[in-house]
């Protein structure tokens, strides 16, 4: 019985270690990937201030009702905000504006910087009796005090008689404002099932598997693109089903069901959805330029950003224009780019140009500017239809079908055509498995040591000392390299070798101080550098990305170091002295004995 208990505990120890290392290897990239979805607001330079001052507002027709899409100072989800905006704008039945607490650029997901038409104070002066419709998209700080101005403004407009709609996780702002208490409502399936919204707001009767819930003055929609159906519902109520049907056709939305909310598939977290975790922790996101052009559709813009960032983690978009100036979208929104193509083009992996109009009138100047930085302009929307179809096909072709399927699921969008591309990210899966094997091997090695009963504490102490020395070498020497070789991080092959050298120097110096033999230092140094050298072969053959080279190299390095320590287990399981004490002892032994 004891033997079986010991085996079970050992197995659990190995499994837990494998999972821990897999997670740890992906933690740092994961934090960076999540930050891409909602970048910090753009720096307010003089050029940006001038763009805000010059930004016009859509014309106002006093005969029409007014609808406002809000954002917090920290931004909003691009698709949640822009899809309803275009649906209402294309109908011609509303004055449609955007607003935020302060009139300065706010980052929509993916780094699309929108200049709001109004601040809340300006809107109150313009419409002292309130507006007719307010639409709340997901905002990145929906549960934080920084979004309180948005929550309070929503509550005030609702009290004044406005119809309020929460798109996707934007329902959280409505719930915080008390607008959903005792009512039926819906939201993003993932936020309800795993995001904790049901527990945070038990006073709300949450409905699932339906596009929207209409409670009269309050409408809530399911995930992301369900906001299109929510906006069409507003049009139905304002102008009738014929107008809503024309608006749906104008934006290419083929899923409209007049008079009632369409059902949505009962989305649940399933095993294939693990592709998001592989992308989050192990994929090297493509550095993707998004060229902003005048007259681009708002949904076209959203489709060039949301499918690649939030919950997808496959690209780091960078919005650019030819001259660095702002652009006006099809229905009058102003967007400020973060760079010019010339400034950042050489750092990009690809250049995507959203918009059917842009693809039909390809710009020779743009093609020339892209070629100057080694890129080719890729027109995302070459055919008519709902813009997200083209984006999902692009995700499938440039990453894999599993990722594109997951993205469609998070959007709650039914893809009606076959997606083509690699079926699954096998390379990322292999990287994660490699990290798991390292964790399992380390755990098994420690278990083997414990089974043999050597002085484990000395072995572990040596390992900890060397790992700390490696980290110290990297932290101390990396700034020196950066000073003399600023573009080092742009060369993954050189970067990993330099990093391995830094760590080897730190570890080797410490091992020398701790009086390890030169042969031991050399063995450990080879174990640290050799894995990276070997992995350069698949990297140069195009079988391994720069991120894969870094991640797998680290995992292999740890495994090689452990192997060397296990081969010399009797050495590393013994206490080790200090170099100067060893020399003192040698000097004492060789001193001549004086004879009185």
N, C-alpha and C positions, 0 to 999 in steps of 0.2 A: 504493500500500500504506500509506504514511504517513497519507494522508487517511482511509482506512477505519479505521486504528488509532486516529487521533484522534477520529473519530466514535464509535467503540465506547467509548473511555474517557470521552468526554463523556456518552454515554448512561448508562453505569454510574454516573458521578458524580451525575447528575441523579436516577437511581433511588434511589441510596443516601441522597441528601439528602432525598428525599421520604419514605422510610421512617424516617429519623432524626427528622424533624420530627413525623411521625405518632406515633411512640413517645414523644417528649419531651412533646408536648401531653397525652398520656394518663398520664404517669408519676405526677403528683401525685394525681389522682383515684384511680388504681389503688391507691396505697398506702393511702388512706383506705378504699377499698372492701374491701380484704383485711383490714384491721384490724377491720371490722365483724363478720366471721365469728367471730372469737374475741376479744371485748373483754377488757380488763383485769378482774381480779376486782373485785367490788363493794367500795366503801369500808365498813369495819367501824364503822358508827355505833353509838350505844347502842341504837337501834331494831333494827338488824340483829343485834346481839349478843343482844338479848332474844328475837328470833325464833328464833335458833339454840338458845338455852337452852330455849325452849318447844316446839321441834319434837319430836314424838313419833317413835317407830319402829314399823314394822309389827309386828303380833303374831307371836310365835314359837311354832311347834308343834314340840315335841321329836320327834314321830314322823316329821317330814318332813325330807328333806335340805335343805341350805342352799346357795343360789346368791348370789353377790356380783358386782355390776357395779362396776368401779373407774373412778376418774377421777384425773387428776393435779391438783396444786394450781392449774394453769393452765386446767383444764377438760377437756371432752371433747365429741365430736360428739354433738349432741342425738339424732339418729336412730339412730346406732350404739348408744347407751346405752339410750334409752327404749323402742325397739321390742322388743329381747329381754326387757327388764324386764317389759313388759306381757304378752308372750306367756307367760312363765313364771308371772307372777302370776295371770293369768286361768285358768290350768290348775288351780290349787289343789294342785299336786303338789310345790311347793317353798316354803320360806321364802326370800323374795327381798329382798336389801338392797343399798344403795349404800354405797360407801366411798371415802375419799380419804386422803392422808397426814395431813391435819389436818381436824378437823370444823369447817369454816367454809364459807360458800357458795362453790361453784365454778361458773364460767360455762360452761354448755353453749353450743354454737354458736348465734349469733344473740342472745346476751345473756339467756338463761334461767338464772337463778341457783338452783342446786340445793343444798339443805342435805343433805349426806351423812348417812346413818343412823349410820355409824360412822367413826372414824378407824382406821387400821391397828392402832394400839396397842390401842384398845378392842376391835377384832375378835379380836385375839390373846388378850385376857383372856376374851372371851366364848366363843371356840372355840379352846381351847389345842391341840386335836389337829388343827386345820385345818378348812376348809370343804369342801364337796363339789364345787362348780362355781364357777369364776371366769371372768368375761367381761370382756375388755379391748377397749373401743372405741378409735377414733382419738383421740389426745390431741394438742394443738397443739405440744407440746414433746417428741414421741416420740423425737427424735434428740438431745435435749439432756440435760445432767446433771441438770436440774431434775426430769426424769421418772425418775431412777434409783430413788427410793423405790418407785415403782410397779413397775418392772422387777424389783427385788429381792424385793418381796412376792409377785409372780407366781411367781418362781422358787422361793421358799420353799413356797408352797402346792402347786405342782406336785410338789416333792420329798416333800411330806406325803401325796400321793396324790390331789390334786384334779384334776378334768377342767378343762382350761383352753381357752377359746375366744377367738380373736382375730377381731374384726369389722372388715372393711374394712382400713384402714391400721393398725388395732390390731395386726395381725400383726407390725408392726415391733417392738413391745414384746416379743413372744414371740421374735422372731429375735434381738434384742439380749440376751435372757436365755438364749440357746442352746437354747431348747425346740424349735426347728425344724431343728436341724443334722441333715443327712443324711435329712431327711424330705420328703415331698411336701406342699406347702401352696399356698394361693391368697390373693389380696388384691384390692384395687381395681385394675381394669384400667388406669386412668390412672396409678396409682402404679407399676405394673409396667412399663408401656410407656414412660412419660416421666418418672416420678418417681425413677427410678434404684434401685428396691428390688432388682431382679435383680442389678445390679452390686454393690450394697452387701453383699448376702448371697448370694454364689455357692454357699455350702455348702447352700443350700436348693433343692430341686427344685420350682420354681414351676410350678403348673398354671394354665391359663387356660380361660375359657369354661365354668366350672362353678360352681354356687352355693356349694358348700362341699366341703372335703376333711376326712374323718374318719380320724384316725390312732389312734383309741382314746382315749388320754389327752389328745390335742391335736386341736382342731377349728379350722380357719380358714375364713372365709367371704369371698366376693367383695364387691363394692362395697355399702356402706351397707345397703339394705333386704334384701340377702342374709342379714343378721343375723337376720331373721325365720325363714328356713329353717334357719339354724344353731341357733336356739333350739328350733325344732320337732324337730330331730334329737336334741337333748338330751332332750326330752320322750319321743320314741320310745324311746330307750334306757332311760329311767327308768320310763315307765308304759305304753308301747305306742302303736301307731299310732292307735287309736281316740281316745285322749286328745289326741294331737297334732292329729288332724283336728278335734276339737271346739275346741281352742284356736285353730286357724287360722280356723275359722268365726267364733269370737267376736270376733276382731280384724278380720274382713273380708278375710283373705288368701286369694285364690282360686288361688294358684300353687303350692300345696303338692303335692309328689309323694312319697307314702309310701315309706319304705324306701331311697330313693336320692336323690342330689342332682340337682336339675333342671338341665338345661343353660341357659346364658345366651347371648344373642347375642354373636357375636364382635366386641365393641366395639373400634373403632379410631378414631384421630383422623381426621376427615374435614373437607372444606371447610366445610360448614354449621356446624361447631363453632366457626368463627371468630366466631360471634355472642357467645361468651363474652368475646372480646377487645374487641369494640365496647361491650359492657356495662361491662366493667372500666374502660376508659379514657375512655368518652364518655357513658355514661348518668348522669343525675342520679338517684340512688336515691330511691325514695319513702320519706318519713318515716312509718313504719307503727307505730302503737300495737298491741300485742298484749295484750288484756284477759285476765288470769288469773282464773279462777273456780273455786270449790271443786267437786271431783268431775269435773274434766275428765280425759279419757283421756290417758295418757302419749304414745301415738302421735299423738293429735290435737294435742297441744302441739308435738311434734317437727315435724309437718307444717306448722305455722304459722310455722316458723322456718327449717329447713334448706333448703327449696326456694327461698327468697328471698335467701339469703346465700351460703353456701359454693359457689363456682364459678358462681353465678348473678349476683350483684352487682346485684340489682334493687331492694333495699329495705334500709333501716336500721331494724330492729325496735327497739321500746322497750317492754319489759314493764311493764304498769301494773295497778293494782287501784284500786278506788273509794276505799279508805281508806289505802292504802299498806302494809297488813298482808300477811302471808304467806298462801298458800292451800295446801290439801291436795289432791293429785290423787286419781284414782279408787282407786288401790291404795296410797295412804298416803305418797306422797313430798311433801316440803315444798319450796315454791318461794318465793323472796323477790323481790318486784317492785323495779324500780329507781326508780319514780316513782308518783305518783298521777295519775289522768286529769286532774284539775283543774290540776295543776302544769304539765303538758307538753302538754295537749290542743291549745292554740292553735298549737303548733309542728308538729303532726302533719298529714299529708296524708290519712290514713285511719285508721280504727280497726277492727281485725279481732278477732272474738270466736271462738276455736276451741271446738269441742265440740258434739256432737249434742244433749246434754242442755241446753246453754245456748240453742241455737236453738229447741228445743221449748218452753222456758219463758222466753220473752223477758222480760227485766227492765225494767220501766217506769222504775225509778230510773236504770238505766244509759242508757236511751234519752234521758232528760231531761238527765243529766250530759253525754252526748255532744253533744246539741243545744246545750248552754250554751257549748261551745267550738267550735261550727260544724261538728260531725262527725255522721255517722250510723253507728250500730253495724252492721257487716257480719258476719253470721254465716257462718263459713266452711264449717261442716259441717251443711248443711240436710237431707241424706239419709244413710241408712245405707250402709255400704260401707267400703272401706279409706280412711282419712282422707287419704292422699296423692293420691288421685284428685281430690278437691275442690281441694286446693292447686294441683295442676298445671293444672287448668282455670282457676283464678283467675290464675295466672301468665300463661297464654295470653291471657286476656281483658284483663288490665291492662297487659301488656307486648307480647308477640307469641308466635306459635306456635313460631317457631324457638328462642326461649329456653326455652319449656316443654319442647320436645323434647330440648334439650340437658340440661336439669335431669333429666328422666327417664332419660336415658342415663347421667348421672353417678351416679344412684341405682341403676342397673341394674334399673329397674322397667319392665315392659311395660305401657304404657297401652293399655287395651282399648276406649276410646271416643274419638270424634273430638274434637280440640281446636279451639276456635273463638277467633278473634282475628285481629289483623293478622299477615300471613305473615312479615314480616321487618322489623327496625328500620331502615327506609330513612333516617330522619332522622339516626340515629347514623352510618350508613354515609356519608351526605353530609358530616357533620362531619369524619370521618376523611379523606375525599377532599379536603376543603377544606384540611386541614392538610398533606396530601401535596402539593397544588398549590402551597401556599406554599413548602414545601421545594424543590420542583422549580423554581419561579420564581426563588428565591434562587440556587440552583445555576446555573440558566441565565443569570441576570444576571451572576454572577461569571465564568462562562465567556465571556459576550459581552465583558465588560471585558478579560479576558485576551486575547481574540482581537483587540480593538482596540488593545491594548498601551498604555493610558494608565498613569500612575503608580498602579497598583492599591493599593499599600501605603497611600497617602493616603486612598483611598476606603474601604478596610477599616478604617483607623484611625478615620476619622470615624464609621463605623457602630458600631464597638465603643464609642467614647466616648459616643455618644448612647444606646446600649442600657444602658450602665452608669449614665448619668445618669438614665434613665427608672426603672431599678430603685431607685436611691437616692431619687428623689422619692417613689416608692411606699412604700418602707420607712420613710422619715422622716415622711411626712404621714399615712399610714394610722393610726398610733396616735393622732394628734390627732383625726381624724374619729371613731375608735372611742370616744374620751373624751366627745365632745359628742353623738355619735349612736350609742349602743350597739347599736341594732337595725338598723344600716345593712346588715349582711350578709343580713338577712331580706328585703331589697328588691333583687332582682337588677338591676332597671332602674336604680335610683339607684346601686347599688354599682358597676356597670360605668362609669357616667358619672363618678363621683367618682374611681375608680381611673384612668380615662383622663386626668382633669384632673390628678391627682397626678403621673402620668408625664410629662404635657405640661409641667407647671411645672418638673420636674427637668430635662427635656431642653432646654426653652427657656432656662432660666437658664444651663445649660452652653454652649449655642450662643452666647448673648450674651457669656459670658466668653471664648469662643474667637473672638470678633469676626466672627461670621456676620452678614450683613445682616438687618435686621428682616423683610424680605420672605421670606427663607429660613426664618426662625424661624416666621413665620405659616403658611407653606405646610406645614411639617412638623407644626405643631400641628393644623391642619385634617385632615391625613392621619391623625393619631392618634385624633381624636375622631369624625370623620365615620363610620367604619364602625360604631361602636357606635350612633350616632344612627339610621343607616339600618336596622340590625338590630332596633331597638325596634319597628318596624312589624310584622314577623312574630311578634315576641314578644308584643305586645299582642293580636294576632289568634289567639294560642294555637297557632301553628305552630312555635314554638321554645321550648324549656325555658330555665330560668334558666342551667343549666349549658351548654346549647347557645349561648346568648347570650354567655356568657363565653368559651367555647372558640373559636367561629367569629369572634367579635369580635377576639380576640387574633390569630388567623391573618390576618384581613382587615387589621388594623392593620399588621402586619409587612409584608404585601404592599403596602399603600398607601405605607408609608414607603420601601420599596425602589423603588417606582415614582417617587416624588418625587426620590430620589437619582439614579436613572437619567436622569430628565428634565434634571437639573442636573449631569450626570456631569462636565462640565468644571470645575464649581465644586468638587464634592466630591473630584475627583481631584487637587486642588491642595493644597499645604500651607497651613495656616491659622494665623494668629498669635494673639496675646492682646490682649484689649481694652485693658489698661493700656499695653502697648507701642505700640499703634496711637495712643493719645492722646499718649504721649510724643513719637512721631514727628511728630504734627500740631502739637504745641506747639513743637517744635524748628524746624519749617518756618516758623512764624509769628513767631518771635522777631525783633525789629528788629536789624539789623546795625549795630554801633557803629563809628563812624568816628574813628580816632585823630586 
